Amino acid sequence: METEKTTNPPSGYGALILFLVLLGVAIYLGIAQYVIPCIIISVINLVLVLPGLIIVNPNESRVLTLFGKYVGTVKQDGFFWVNPFTVKKKVSLKANNLNGQQLKVNDKLGNPIEIAAVIVWQVKDTAKAIFSVENYIQYVNIQSEAAVRHLANTFAYDNLEDESAAVTLRDGAEQVSLMLEQELNDRLDRAGIQVLEARISHLAYAPEIANAMLQRQQASAIIAARKQIVEGAVGMVEMALARLSEKNIVELDEERKAAMVSNLLVVLCGERAVSPVVNTGTLYH
């Protein structure tokens, strides 16, 4: 597997001046009707001088191969002259955004979900990008999709069914993103690609189960709220009985305590406002 080696070719301005000088000589010889010398100088100019001139823009590179052999990569921006017989392939070093399409996959528990990711990547090793894979851009797209599918199969969407799950796709965004970035770097290292950032951009249940899952989430939220209300109500009833006993306001037997507890729980846990009933008789009538 080829690895990148940087080369620094000579400046192209000297070759450009040589090209212009030879061009002037060829024109002069042509005017003077020295046909053969004019043709020879023109061929030298067009075959050996001009094809070797290259311009490398910022955040770009040129991968050079000579008769099938990799000779180096020009990463420095500027105007250069290289061997005119080399093949010069342009490779961008800029960061690229991959907005992945929405994939329908199953999570760890087998629930169908929709997931998509945004990935920021750039070429780190130009030699690997050109020689190790057929098309490094297509390679990034396919491997990114495979990594997102594998990630979705590894974790549950949430912990409603798996309460022991420490990391889920919905709640563990930071950890999931880091794991996705690490897996992508491992997969794309063969192509000389570095992943700068990877984030989940879309996450939802598949349409066929979305309504059922929404009802389940609503039911779980109601149960959690009821649990908190009951815990608070029990604490308030306990405090009320303790204060009544401490202040000696009224003596209640076990039956009346049970009735009081029942009434207080109904008042505190009910969804609607209650209508009080005023007892004008005795405690027992």
C-alpha positions in Angstrom: 0.0 0.0 0.0 1.4 3.4 -1.1 1.9 6.0 1.6 2.1 9.7 0.9 5.5 11.3 0.4 5.7 15.1 -0.2 7.8 16.5 -3.0 8.8 20.1 -3.6 9.4 20.7 -7.3 11.2 23.8 -8.6 9.4 27.1 -9.3 7.7 27.3 -12.6 8.7 30.8 -13.4 12.1 29.8 -14.8 10.4 27.2 -17.0 7.9 29.8 -18.1 10.7 32.2 -19.1 12.4 29.4 -21.0 9.1 28.7 -22.8 8.7 32.3 -23.8 12.3 32.5 -25.0 12.0 29.3 -27.1 8.7 30.5 -28.4 10.3 33.8 -29.6 13.2 31.8 -31.2 10.7 29.5 -32.9 8.8 32.5 -34.3 12.0 34.2 -35.5 13.2 31.0 -37.2 9.8 30.6 -38.8 9.9 34.1 -40.2 13.5 33.5 -41.4 12.1 30.3 -43.1 14.3 27.9 -41.1 11.6 25.4 -41.0 13.3 22.4 -39.5 14.9 24.2 -36.5 11.6 26.0 -36.0 9.8 22.7 -35.8 12.4 21.1 -33.5 12.3 24.0 -31.0 8.5 24.1 -31.1 8.3 20.4 -30.4 10.7 20.8 -27.5 8.7 23.7 -26.2 5.3 22.0 -26.4 6.4 18.5 -25.3 9.1 19.1 -22.7 8.5 22.6 -21.2 4.8 23.5 -21.3 3.3 20.2 -20.0 5.5 20.4 -16.9 3.9 23.7 -15.7 1.4 23.2 -12.9 -0.6 25.6 -10.6 -1.5 24.3 -7.1 -4.2 26.3 -5.4 -4.5 26.5 -1.6 -5.9 23.4 0.0 -5.2 21.4 -3.1 -2.6 18.9 -4.1 -1.2 17.1 -7.2 -0.4 13.4 -7.0 2.4 12.6 -9.5 3.0 9.3 -11.2 5.7 8.5 -13.7 5.2 5.5 -16.0 3.0 3.8 -13.4 5.2 4.6 -10.4 4.2 7.0 -7.6 6.9 9.8 -7.3 5.3 12.1 -4.8 2.6 14.6 -3.9 2.8 18.4 -4.3 1.0 20.0 -1.4 2.5 23.4 -1.3 0.4 26.0 -3.2 2.1 27.9 -6.0 3.5 27.7 -9.6 5.8 24.8 -10.3 7.5 22.8 -13.0 7.6 19.0 -12.8 8.6 16.2 -15.1 6.4 16.7 -18.2 5.8 13.0 -18.5 4.3 12.6 -15.1 0.5 12.1 -14.7 -0.8 14.8 -12.4 -4.0 14.0 -10.5 -5.7 16.8 -8.5 -6.8 15.9 -5.0 -8.6 18.4 -2.9 -7.5 18.8 0.8 -10.6 20.8 1.8 -13.1 19.6 4.4 -16.2 18.0 2.8 -19.7 17.7 4.2 -21.5 14.4 3.7 -25.2 14.8 4.5 -26.2 11.1 4.7 -29.6 10.0 3.5 -32.2 8.7 6.0 -31.7 5.0 6.6 -34.4 2.6 7.8 -32.8 0.1 10.1 -33.5 -1.9 13.3 -32.1 -0.8 16.6 -30.6 -3.2 19.2 -34.1 -4.3 20.3 -35.4 -4.8 16.8 -37.5 -1.7 16.6 -37.5 -0.1 13.1 -36.1 3.4 13.2 -35.0 6.1 10.8 -31.5 7.5 11.2 -29.2 9.8 9.3 -25.8 11.5 10.0 -23.8 14.5 8.9 -20.1 13.7 8.5 -17.2 16.2 8.0 -14.2 14.6 6.3 -11.0 15.5 4.4 -8.2 13.7 2.6 -5.3 13.1 5.0 -3.1 10.8 2.8 -3.4 11.5 -0.9 -1.5 8.4 -2.0 -3.9 6.1 -0.2 -6.9 8.0 -1.5 -5.8 7.6 -5.1 -4.1 4.1 -5.1 -5.8 2.2 -2.3 -9.4 2.5 -3.3 -11.1 2.8 -6.7 -13.1 6.0 -5.9 -12.4 7.5 -2.6 -15.5 9.7 -2.6 -17.8 6.7 -3.3 -15.8 4.8 -0.7 -16.6 7.4 1.9 -20.3 7.4 1.1 -20.7 3.6 1.3 -18.6 3.1 4.4 -20.4 5.9 6.2 -23.7 4.3 5.5 -22.4 1.0 6.8 -21.1 2.6 9.9 -24.4 4.4 10.7 -26.3 1.1 10.2 -23.9 -0.7 12.5 -24.2 2.0 15.1 -28.0 1.8 15.0 -27.9 -2.0 15.5 -25.6 -1.6 18.5 -27.8 0.7 20.7 -31.4 0.9 21.6 -33.4 3.9 20.5 -34.3 4.7 24.1 -34.4 2.9 27.5 -38.1 2.4 27.8 -37.8 -1.3 27.0 -34.2 -1.7 28.2 -33.9 0.2 31.5 -30.4 -1.1 32.1 -29.0 0.5 28.9 -26.4 3.1 29.8 -26.2 4.6 26.4 -29.1 5.0 23.9 -29.4 6.7 20.5 -31.8 9.3 21.8 -30.2 10.2 25.2 -26.5 9.5 24.6 -25.9 11.9 21.7 -22.3 12.9 22.7 -21.1 9.3 23.3 -22.9 8.0 20.2 -21.3 10.7 18.0 -17.8 9.9 19.4 -18.3 6.2 18.8 -19.5 6.9 15.2 -16.5 9.2 14.6 -14.1 6.6 15.9 -15.7 3.8 13.8 -15.6 6.0 10.6 -11.9 6.8 11.2 -11.2 3.1 11.5 -13.1 2.2 8.3 -11.8 5.1 6.2 -8.1 4.9 7.2 -7.5 2.5 4.3 -8.5 5.3 1.9 -6.4 8.0 3.7 -9.5 9.8 4.9 -9.8 11.6 8.3 -13.2 12.2 9.8 -13.3 15.6 11.6 -16.8 15.4 13.0 -19.8 13.0 12.9 -23.2 13.8 14.3 -26.6 12.2 14.1 -28.8 14.6 12.2 -32.1 12.7 12.1 -33.4 10.1 14.5 -37.0 8.9 14.7 -39.1 5.7 14.9 -40.3 4.4 11.6 -43.8 5.6 10.5 -45.4 2.2 11.0 -44.6 2.2 14.8 -44.3 5.9 15.5 -47.9 6.3 16.9 -47.6 3.2 19.1 -44.2 4.4 20.5 -45.6 7.9 21.1 -48.5 6.4 23.1 -46.0 4.3 25.1 -43.9 7.4 25.8 -46.9 9.3 26.9 -48.0 6.5 29.2 -44.6 6.2 30.7 -44.6 10.0 31.4 -48.0 9.8 33.0 -46.9 6.9 35.2 -43.8 8.7 36.2 -45.8 11.8 37.1 -48.4 9.8 39.1 -45.6 8.1 41.0 -44.1 11.4 42.0 -47.6 12.7 43.0 -48.3 9.7 45.2 -44.9 9.9 46.9 -45.5 13.5 47.7 -49.1 12.8 48.9 -47.9 10.0 51.2 -45.3 12.4 52.7 -47.9 15.1 53.3 -50.3 12.6 54.9 -47.5 11.3 57.1 -46.6 14.8 58.1 -50.2 15.8 58.8 -50.7 12.8 61.1 -47.5 13.5 62.9 -48.3 17.1 63.5 -51.8 16.3 64.8 -50.4 13.8 67.2 -47.6 16.1 68.3 -49.9 19.1 68.9 -52.6 16.9 70.6 -55.2 18.6 68.4 -57.4 15.6 68.1 -57.2 11.9 69.1 -57.9 9.6 66.3 -58.4 5.8 66.5 -57.1 3.6 63.8 -60.3 3.6 61.8 -60.5 7.4 61.7 -56.8 7.6 60.8 -57.5 5.2 57.9 -60.5 7.4 56.8 -58.4 10.5 57.0 -55.6 9.0 55.1 -58.0 7.9 52.4 -59.6 11.3 52.1 -56.3 13.1 52.0 -55.0 10.8 49.3 -58.1 11.4 47.2 -57.7 15.1 47.6 -54.0 15.2 46.8 -53.9 12.6 44.0 -57.1 13.5 42.2 -57.0 15.1 38.8 -60.0 17.4 39.5 -60.7 19.8 42.3 -62.8 18.2 45.1 -65.9 19.5 46.7 -65.6 19.5 50.5 -68.4 18.2 52.7 -68.8 20.0 56.0 -69.6 17.8 59.0 -71.8 19.7 61.4 -72.3 16.8 63.8 -69.8 14.9 65.9 -66.7 13.2 64.7 -68.6 9.8 64.5 -71.9 11.1 63.2 
